[in-house]
């Protein structure tokens, strides 16, 4: 299992809209997340920073992420969410969210 943590900014004037959208995520998007071997997926907010945590349980992360990105319903979801988000300038080229290194874990 791979633990993934990411951050991104959110426009202050879009917080309520973003949270309302995520209070009722489309079932097709939730199904695609599960089909892509993502479990225990959460998004938290602190001010204008979003923190996402997920666990990847598959064995082909790149393939599963490509399948998610190719899904038309997921693309529609992202088309709604992405204008609300503010990627951080230090993220790697080609990334939307900034991946965070894990510095500690205990079970």
C-alpha positions, 0 to 999 in steps of 0.5 A, a space after each residue: 500500500 502506498 500513502 499519498 499526501 498532496 496540497 493545493 490552494 483554493 480560491 477564497 471566494 470558491 470555498 463554499 462551492 467547493 465544499 458543497 460539491 464535495 459534500 455530494 460527490 457524483 457516484 460515477 466519480 466515487 466508482 472511478 476512484 475505487 476502480 483506480 485502487 484508491 482507498 481512504 481518500 480524504 480532503 481537508 482544508 486549512 484556510 485556502 489550502 487543501 490537503 488530500 490524503 489517499 492510500 493506493 492499493 494497486 500494483 500499477 499506479 501510473 496505469 490506474 491514474 491514466 485510466 482515471 484521467 481518461 474517464 469522461 465523468 472524472 474529466 467533467 468533475 475536474 473541469 468543475 473543480 480545477 477553476 476553484 483550485 490554485 496550484 502551488 508554484 513549486 509543484 513539479 511541471 505537469 503536476 496539479 497538486 503538490 505531492 508531499 514527502 512522508 516524514 513519519 508513519 506508525 501503525 
